[in-house]
């Protein structure tokens, strides 16, 4: 088992492992097992995609951001405003538009923001989001402001499947498919030489400069791609919910996705999946059982994770596996 | 013969059992922001619901009512929509109610139309919400109720000729602005300035806004801000700038004199004039009974405010649906039962407009005075049976 050379291991690491099909099988199984939970399930899938986009910049490129909801919101409003003001309700082209707009916002803001690092960068990402939020509030004639754009309905997916207002069946499968495509893009990107250079920047900025890598250009491109993915997540949110308001641009969403990612384990590709499912399922059922006191339970879990599982649930699993290996080796 | 008799008995017992099983249970889904910034508001509505149950144990005519509570968390609309979806598909509720934030009701409208479930709104005040679905009825208010009434009262009762409007820049603020402006100008007054005063998130320094208003020397200064810390800051600034001495009367909708925040407002607030559909100091026997029961249940220092009475009246509306339909809730029947429904509420007589499914109620003009060391609202006038003027005048999105 352990007889691969380092070069072989490097060459093999991008290959699909058998267990990588598990999340998708589980998601499909959930579709059949819990037909009454698909509205919630759709929200979980959207959060996974959003967390995945954040993982790309935070986990791999090491860009600390507190304002990623800016791109989620840009995508969400693109889809919402195209539908309400221009009657553009075709879902797939709407998503494409959301990706383009959010990606453009990411590219432009990235060109400015990524000159800075650390706390300054953190604050500036937050500022970008707040600026967009305020712009959306001031342009209430277009965005609907706090009250939002009501009663959005979208055309059939691929001209075949209409949106299921009550049970969210078609939304769930639609979002799952888009998530799979976006995941494959992200996965390919991370294991490409481009992705490796991002990890290089995260691990040792000076050395990357020394070997002559175009550090800033790489970071800006990664930021823009991540923004586009977040925009797709936002677009899906508007299409699935049939509603969009200022909350898509809020700090609560931006901070919430960080919690999800840290809980699952960032820089691990599947951290977004584990974190979103763990956090949202816990929150959902606690809130259902104790509508007024569920936050206490969430708080305790987060404290425990922060104290004993610094690298999230996946990190904990890795540590345990490492320990077992050590024991069997000795 | 004996056997026959036993059979008859058995049949009778079976029939009785069948009737027992047929004794209807009605499931009511309550969607409120039980956690987060809205928790205090949700508690008011929730206690209003409880007080109705305490005071009217027989209101449902023997039909069992089961309440399922769900947290709508933040005002994103999405959380409330998921809660409503699960209440319909998992819990199979017959009636939906609650809804503090307008976006929560707006986002859920599609769902209740599709699933055909009657929805009784207990707060959400954006005027055009009731247009979104034929399943929606509202027992609370529209932002136009108090704003429009204040505009009329300012000209007719207070003889004001000019006004400045200051408002927090979000939908309830803008709705209040539109409503007051329409009524004030309609009655012959003149608006000399409109000042946006920041967002609902943080309390701004009101001094520059109030100075700007003071420089215009209006007869009245109409202010809409969210209840709570915003109101306290408004009162302080109004006092500090000496605006009363300058002859400028501060007026606003009753949102800024929420009963639970009243005692914290301080002496600067004395003389403030508001219009609203409820305050805990309303002098009528039903309200006395309501407040008394409330204090008995939840403690002598607590007090209901307009959200509390809305929870109470919402439950009364649901009780009316249930008894009219004898526990067999069908959506159209339930909504039709509410059309034209009249009820004696602690806030006075109310009814549901048969055309718009929105509430018709009295608007009370009250002045803050100090009595026995407490701030109380003294009622100095009343506009009877006020409708949502936004829909009556077909303004903007209220057009149908």
Boltz contact constraints between the chains, C-beta under 6 A:
constraints:
  - contact:
      token1: [A, 36]
      token2: [B, 89]
      max_distance: 6.0
  - contact:
      token1: [A, 36]
      token2: [B, 90]
      max_distance: 6.0
  - contact:
      token1: [A, 39]
      token2: [B, 82]
      max_distance: 6.0
  - contact:
      token1: [A, 39]
      token2: [B, 85]
      max_distance: 6.0
  - contact:
      token1: [A, 40]
      token2: [B, 82]
      max_distance: 6.0
  - contact:
      token1: [A, 145]
      token2: [B, 171]
      max_distance: 6.0
  - contact:
      token1: [A, 146]
      token2: [B, 170]
      max_distance: 6.0
  - contact:
      token1: [A, 146]
      token2: [B, 171]
      max_distance: 6.0
  - contact:
      token1: [A, 147]
      token2: [B, 102]
      max_distance: 6.0
  - contact:
      token1: [A, 147]
      token2: [B, 103]
      max_distance: 6.0
  - contact:
      token1: [A, 147]
      token2: [B, 126]
      max_distance: 6.0
  - contact:
      token1: [A, 147]
      token2: [B, 171]
      max_distance: 6.0
  - contact:
      token1: [A, 148]
      token2: [B, 77]
      max_distance: 6.0
  - contact:
      token1: [A, 148]
      token2: [B, 103]
      max_distance: 6.0
  - contact:
      token1: [A, 150]
      token2: [B, 106]
      max_distance: 6.0
  - contact:
      token1: [A, 150]
      token2: [B, 132]
      max_distance: 6.0
  - contact:
      token1: [A, 151]
      token2: [B, 110]
      max_distance: 6.0
  - contact:
      token1: [A, 165]
      token2: [B, 110]
      max_distance: 6.0
  - contact:
      token1: [A, 165]
      token2: [B, 114]
      max_distance: 6.0
  - contact:
      token1: [A, 166]
      token2: [B, 114]
      max_distance: 6.0
  - contact:
      token1: [A, 166]
      token2: [B, 115]
      max_distance: 6.0
  - contact:
      token1: [A, 241]
      token2: [B, 78]
      max_distance: 6.0
  - contact:
      token1: [A, 242]
      token2: [B, 110]
      max_distance: 6.0
  - contact:
      token1: [A, 243]
      token2: [B, 77]
      max_distance: 6.0
  - contact:
      token1: [A, 243]
      token2: [B, 107]
      max_distance: 6.0
  - contact:
      token1: [A, 245]
      token2: [B, 77]
      max_distance: 6.0
  - contact:
      token1: [A, 245]
      token2: [B, 103]
      max_distance: 6.0
  - contact:
      token1: [A, 247]
      token2: [B, 76]
      max_distance: 6.0
  - contact:
      token1: [A, 252]
      token2: [B, 74]
      max_distance: 6.0
  - contact:
      token1: [A, 287]
      token2: [B, 71]
      max_distance: 6.0
  - contact:
      token1: [A, 291]
      token2: [B, 34]
      max_distance: 6.0
  - contact:
      token1: [A, 291]
      token2: [B, 69]
      max_distance: 6.0
  - contact:
      token1: [A, 291]
      token2: [B, 71]
      max_distance: 6.0
  - contact:
      token1: [A, 292]
      token2: [B, 34]
      max_distance: 6.0
  - contact:
      token1: [A, 295]
      token2: [B, 35]
      max_distance: 6.0
